[in-house]
């Protein structure tokens, strides 16, 4: 199933910082979106990696990208995990000192793959702007991979603020997509 996410209402900065807000109120945490103090982190899965990156970087800052996310894939698909964040505590030079760890678990809970210590940000940190981590994780569903629910986990550490947030998404690998859906990828 594909979902479209508009980020405008989720990403409005507040007077207190760039926590996740909607209609002036802080949004409760969910497994895929969390915040603590000024740091907000969101994990999105998409099968449309190139389109997402192109829209994210080519649009003016005032433009809210329409991100097509997914929670379902078939063998042979590539699904990408992206980390969006705001409110990373800047150093005196303005840089964010943070890291991202990706972990993917198979349906039986065993390790499918992991990538650790990616930089959270390579540009100047911004308390009021949602940024995308410069690295993302591509998950290739191999022809012999088991069917079922995979778990994609991300751990984000803001070293200067001393905050660690963990978010996760589920990805269902199925034999085929339903007739009213288009194949992903």
Secondary structure, 3 states (H helix, E strand, C coil): CEEEEECCCCECCECCECCCEECCEECCCECCEEEECCEEEEEEEECCHHHHHHHHHHCCCCCCCEEEEECEEECCCEEEEEEEEECCCECCCCEECEEEEEEEECCCCCEEEEEEEEECCCCECCCCCCEECCCCEEEECCCCCCCEEEEEEEEEEECCCCEEEEEEEEEEEECCCCCCCCCCC
